[in-house]
């Protein structure tokens, strides 16, 4: 399957640069996966498409201010790092730019020495393992020195960093937001519960897989970077009960989808579990755990576009994206939403 099959034309002005004042005021394209039929609604209309007994599965990860700017000790050369995941204690796997200046043993200073990091090792893919040293609490220092890791296609300054968090974010560890969840307000979630829809949470800490482009022409040769996930027993019980009672499992975002599909057995049963997943979902994949998906509009030639193509069919997705461009939908992280049902 060729990468170019997942390309599409997107005018630059349709890339959303700022979040809407009201989270749930975004537009919603409803895509019926069997027929390819689309409807144009607003996000609060999602209530009309959820049935009592359905289960909405959210990703409760919390984004950390993972982008740090420092200088190389001894030379003063500017260095930018992105924290991807904590390996153990104060050792983190990081993206480092420019990487060529950061060999093993290099020390980087942040905040005039408030925080220092020493490169302990270099992974095969070029990521660095950095051991940090500091006085105090790491999370407090990171909150002081770090910046929210907005994607490179967002060039506007984010005035309120909470707008790059979901209202249900709990467990710190992500280098990017599970952006489909940004559309939900606490009030809308209450309305959903009051309708008799279950809400279950899983955790997947979004890492390098979100940032890494597909660089191979044959997508089957692409390797996903692993990310940590966790499903607690109480939440697995909610999901499994909903399915057993005939409800639909509706993933909020590709991260929730990947978590459920990675954990599920062949019957769709979700066990309580945790660990790393590098699951790569592309057309031809047989979904075991989810029935429907709430998601945003994704980058051309991205693994996320491949995932939604696997669920709804590539032809239906590409036609829907062409329609979204024509109808001037807002794309990517702060953009509009799609409900694949």
C-alpha positions as CSV (number, residue, x, y, z in Angstrom):
1,X,0.0,0.0,0.0
2,X,1.6,3.3,-1.1
3,X,2.0,6.3,1.0
4,X,0.9,8.6,-1.8
5,X,-2.6,7.0,-1.6
6,X,-3.1,9.0,1.7
7,X,-2.2,12.4,0.3
8,X,-4.8,15.2,-0.2
9,X,-4.9,18.9,-0.9
10,X,-5.3,21.2,2.1
11,X,-5.2,25.0,1.8
12,X,-2.9,26.4,4.5
13,X,-5.6,28.7,5.8
14,X,-7.7,25.7,6.9
15,X,-5.2,24.7,9.5
16,X,-6.7,25.9,12.8
17,X,-4.2,28.1,14.6
18,X,-6.2,28.9,17.7
19,X,-8.8,27.0,19.8
20,X,-12.4,28.2,19.7
21,X,-13.6,30.2,22.7
22,X,-16.2,27.5,23.4
23,X,-14.7,24.0,23.2
24,X,-17.9,22.4,22.0
25,X,-18.7,25.0,19.4
26,X,-16.7,23.3,16.7
27,X,-18.3,21.8,13.6
28,X,-18.9,18.0,13.4
29,X,-18.9,16.0,10.2
30,X,-20.8,12.7,10.7
31,X,-19.5,10.0,8.4
32,X,-21.5,6.8,8.1
33,X,-18.8,4.2,7.4
34,X,-21.0,1.7,5.6
35,X,-22.5,4.1,3.0
36,X,-20.0,6.9,3.0
37,X,-22.9,9.4,3.6
38,X,-21.9,12.6,5.5
39,X,-23.9,15.0,7.6
40,X,-22.8,18.5,8.7
41,X,-23.6,19.4,12.3
42,X,-22.1,21.1,15.3
43,X,-20.2,19.2,18.0
44,X,-23.0,19.4,20.7
45,X,-25.2,17.4,18.3
46,X,-23.1,14.4,19.2
47,X,-25.7,13.8,21.8
48,X,-28.2,12.8,19.0
49,X,-25.9,10.1,17.8
50,X,-25.2,8.5,21.2
51,X,-27.6,5.9,22.5
52,X,-28.3,4.8,26.1
53,X,-26.1,1.8,26.8
54,X,-23.3,3.0,24.5
55,X,-19.8,3.5,26.1
56,X,-17.7,6.5,25.4
57,X,-14.0,5.8,26.0
58,X,-11.8,8.8,26.7
59,X,-8.0,9.1,27.1
60,X,-7.3,10.8,30.4
61,X,-3.6,11.5,29.8
62,X,-2.3,15.0,30.7
63,X,0.2,16.9,28.5
64,X,3.3,18.0,30.3
65,X,5.2,21.2,29.3
66,X,7.6,18.9,27.5
67,X,9.5,21.4,25.3
68,X,12.7,22.8,26.9
69,X,15.2,25.3,25.5
70,X,18.7,25.2,26.9
71,X,22.3,25.6,26.0
72,X,25.2,23.2,25.6
73,X,27.5,23.4,28.6
74,X,30.9,24.8,27.5
75,X,29.9,26.2,24.1
76,X,26.6,28.0,24.8
77,X,25.1,26.5,21.7
78,X,21.3,26.6,21.7
79,X,19.6,23.2,22.2
80,X,15.9,22.3,22.1
81,X,14.6,19.1,23.6
82,X,11.2,17.4,23.7
83,X,10.5,15.0,26.6
84,X,8.9,11.9,25.1
85,X,8.7,9.4,28.0
86,X,10.2,8.8,31.4
87,X,12.3,5.6,31.4
88,X,13.2,5.5,35.0
89,X,13.5,8.0,37.8
90,X,15.2,11.0,36.2
91,X,16.1,9.5,32.9
92,X,13.9,10.5,30.0
93,X,13.8,9.6,26.3
94,X,14.0,12.8,24.4
95,X,14.1,14.3,20.9
96,X,17.0,16.7,20.7
97,X,17.7,19.4,18.1
98,X,20.2,19.8,16.7
99,X,21.1,16.2,17.4
100,X,24.6,16.3,15.8
101,X,25.8,18.6,18.5
102,X,24.6,16.3,21.3
103,X,26.8,13.3,21.6
104,X,27.0,10.9,24.6
105,X,28.2,12.8,27.7
106,X,27.0,16.2,26.5
107,X,25.6,18.3,29.3
108,X,22.7,20.8,28.6
109,X,21.8,23.6,31.0
110,X,18.2,25.0,31.3
111,X,17.1,28.1,33.1
112,X,20.7,29.2,33.8
113,X,21.5,25.9,35.5
114,X,18.3,25.4,37.5
115,X,18.0,22.1,35.5
116,X,20.8,20.2,33.8
117,X,20.7,17.1,31.6
118,X,23.4,14.7,30.7
119,X,23.1,12.5,27.6
120,X,23.6,9.0,28.9
121,X,22.9,7.1,25.7
122,X,21.7,7.4,22.1
123,X,19.0,5.1,20.7
124,X,19.2,3.5,17.3
125,X,16.5,6.0,16.0
126,X,18.6,8.9,17.2
127,X,16.6,9.7,20.3
128,X,18.6,10.6,23.4
129,X,18.4,9.3,26.9
130,X,19.0,12.2,29.2
131,X,19.6,12.1,33.0
132,X,18.3,15.2,34.7
133,X,19.7,16.8,37.8
134,X,18.0,19.5,39.9
135,X,17.1,20.7,43.4
136,X,13.4,20.4,44.3
137,X,10.6,18.7,42.5
138,X,11.0,17.9,38.8
139,X,7.4,18.6,37.8
140,X,7.5,22.1,39.4
141,X,10.7,22.9,37.6
142,X,9.3,21.7,34.3
143,X,6.2,23.8,34.8
144,X,8.4,26.8,35.3
145,X,10.8,26.2,32.4
146,X,8.9,24.1,29.9
147,X,6.5,25.0,27.2
148,X,3.5,23.2,25.9
149,X,4.7,21.1,22.9
150,X,2.4,22.4,20.2
151,X,2.7,20.8,16.8
152,X,4.9,22.6,14.3
153,X,1.9,23.6,12.1
154,X,0.6,25.8,14.9
155,X,2.5,29.0,14.7
156,X,0.3,31.2,17.0
157,X,1.2,31.5,20.6
158,X,-1.1,29.6,22.9
159,X,-2.4,32.2,25.5
160,X,-4.0,29.6,27.9
161,X,-2.0,26.4,28.1
162,X,-5.1,24.6,29.6
163,X,-6.7,24.8,26.1
164,X,-4.2,22.1,25.0
165,X,-5.6,19.9,27.8
166,X,-8.8,18.0,27.9
167,X,-11.2,18.8,30.7
168,X,-10.7,15.3,32.0
169,X,-6.9,15.2,31.9
170,X,-5.5,13.4,35.0
171,X,-2.3,11.4,34.5
172,X,0.7,13.4,33.4
173,X,3.0,12.0,30.7
174,X,2.0,13.1,27.2
175,X,4.1,15.0,24.7
176,X,0.9,15.9,22.8
177,X,-2.8,16.2,23.6
178,X,-5.4,13.6,22.6
179,X,-7.0,16.3,20.5
180,X,-10.4,14.7,19.8
181,X,-11.1,15.2,23.5
182,X,-10.6,18.9,23.3
183,X,-14.2,19.4,22.1
184,X,-15.8,18.1,25.3
185,X,-16.9,20.4,28.1
186,X,-17.8,19.2,31.6
187,X,-21.4,20.2,30.9
188,X,-21.5,18.2,27.7
189,X,-20.1,15.1,29.4
190,X,-22.8,15.5,32.1
191,X,-25.5,15.6,29.4
192,X,-24.0,12.4,27.9
193,X,-24.1,10.6,31.2
194,X,-27.6,11.8,31.9
195,X,-28.7,10.2,28.6
196,X,-27.6,6.8,29.9
197,X,-24.2,6.6,28.1
198,X,-21.3,5.1,30.0
199,X,-18.0,6.9,30.1
200,X,-14.9,4.9,30.7
201,X,-11.3,6.2,30.8
202,X,-8.1,4.7,29.6
203,X,-4.6,6.2,29.6
204,X,-2.2,6.4,26.7
205,X,0.7,8.8,26.9
206,X,1.1,10.3,23.5
207,X,4.7,10.2,22.4
208,X,6.9,10.1,19.3
209,X,4.3,8.3,17.2
210,X,2.4,11.5,16.9
211,X,5.4,13.5,15.7
212,X,7.1,11.0,13.4
213,X,6.2,11.3,9.8
214,X,5.9,8.2,7.5
215,X,9.1,8.3,5.4
216,X,8.7,5.1,3.4
217,X,6.8,4.8,0.2
218,X,5.4,1.4,1.2
219,X,3.5,2.0,4.5
220,X,3.9,-1.6,5.5
221,X,7.6,-0.8,6.1
222,X,6.7,1.9,8.6
223,X,7.4,1.2,12.3
224,X,5.4,2.9,15.0
225,X,7.2,4.1,18.1
226,X,5.9,2.5,21.3
227,X,3.8,4.4,23.8
228,X,2.7,3.5,27.4
229,X,-0.9,2.7,28.1
230,X,-2.9,1.6,31.1
231,X,-6.5,0.3,31.5
232,X,-7.7,-0.1,35.1
233,X,-9.9,-3.0,36.1
234,X,-12.9,-0.7,37.0
235,X,-12.8,0.9,33.6
236,X,-12.4,-2.4,31.7
237,X,-15.5,-3.6,33.6
238,X,-17.5,-0.6,32.3
239,X,-16.4,-1.2,28.7
240,X,-17.0,-5.0,28.8
241,X,-20.5,-4.6,30.4
242,X,-21.6,-2.1,27.8
243,X,-20.5,-4.5,25.0
244,X,-22.1,-7.5,26.7
245,X,-25.4,-5.5,27.0
246,X,-25.4,-4.6,23.3
247,X,-24.0,-1.1,23.5
248,X,-21.5,0.4,21.1
249,X,-17.9,1.1,22.1
250,X,-17.1,4.6,20.9
251,X,-13.5,5.7,21.1
252,X,-12.8,9.4,21.6
253,X,-9.7,9.9,19.6
254,X,-7.2,7.6,17.8
255,X,-5.2,7.2,21.1
256,X,-8.2,5.6,22.9
257,X,-8.8,3.5,19.8
258,X,-5.2,2.2,19.7
259,X,-5.3,1.5,23.4
260,X,-8.4,-0.6,23.2
261,X,-7.3,-2.4,20.0
262,X,-3.9,-3.2,21.5
263,X,-5.5,-4.6,24.7
264,X,-8.5,-6.5,23.3
265,X,-8.5,-10.2,22.7
266,X,-10.0,-11.7,19.5
267,X,-13.6,-11.5,20.9
268,X,-13.2,-7.8,21.8
269,X,-13.0,-8.4,25.5
270,X,-10.9,-5.8,27.3
271,X,-8.7,-7.0,30.2
272,X,-7.2,-4.7,32.8
273,X,-3.6,-4.2,31.5
274,X,-0.7,-1.9,31.1
275,X,2.5,-1.8,29.1
276,X,3.8,-0.4,25.8
277,X,2.1,-0.6,22.4
278,X,3.3,0.1,18.9
279,X,0.1,-1.0,17.2
280,X,-0.1,0.3,13.6
281,X,-3.6,0.3,12.2
282,X,-4.1,0.7,8.5
283,X,-6.6,-0.5,5.8
284,X,-7.2,-4.2,6.1
285,X,-7.1,-4.2,9.9
286,X,-10.0,-6.0,11.6
287,X,-11.3,-4.0,14.5
288,X,-12.0,-6.0,17.6
289,X,-12.8,-3.5,20.3
290,X,-14.4,-0.3,18.9
291,X,-17.5,0.3,16.8
292,X,-17.3,4.1,16.3
293,X,-14.8,6.9,16.6
294,X,-14.8,10.6,17.4
295,X,-11.7,12.2,15.9
296,X,-10.3,15.3,14.3
297,X,-9.1,15.8,10.7
298,X,-5.6,14.5,10.3
299,X,-2.5,15.4,8.4
300,X,-1.9,14.1,4.8
301,X,0.1,10.8,4.7
302,X,-0.1,10.4,8.5
303,X,-0.6,7.1,10.4
304,X,-3.8,8.7,11.9
305,X,-5.3,9.1,8.5
306,X,-4.5,5.5,7.8
307,X,-6.2,4.5,11.0
308,X,-9.5,6.3,10.1
309,X,-9.2,4.8,6.6
310,X,-9.1,1.4,8.1
311,X,-12.3,2.0,10.0
312,X,-14.4,3.8,7.4
313,X,-12.7,2.7,4.2
314,X,-10.1,4.7,2.4
315,X,-12.4,5.9,-0.4
316,X,-15.0,7.1,2.0
317,X,-12.4,8.9,4.1
318,X,-10.7,10.6,1.2
319,X,-14.1,11.7,-0.2
320,X,-15.1,13.0,3.2
321,X,-11.8,15.0,3.5
322,X,-12.3,16.5,0.0
323,X,-15.8,17.5,1.1
324,X,-14.4,19.0,4.4
325,X,-12.0,21.1,2.4
326,X,-14.8,22.3,0.1
327,X,-17.0,23.1,3.2
328,X,-14.1,25.0,4.8
329,X,-13.8,22.8,7.9
330,X,-10.9,23.6,10.3
331,X,-8.2,21.0,10.3
332,X,-5.8,19.3,12.8
333,X,-5.3,19.8,16.6
334,X,-7.5,22.9,17.2
335,X,-9.8,22.1,14.3
336,X,-13.2,20.5,13.8
337,X,-14.4,17.0,14.5
338,X,-15.6,13.9,12.7
339,X,-17.8,11.1,14.0
340,X,-17.3,7.9,12.2
341,X,-20.3,5.7,13.0
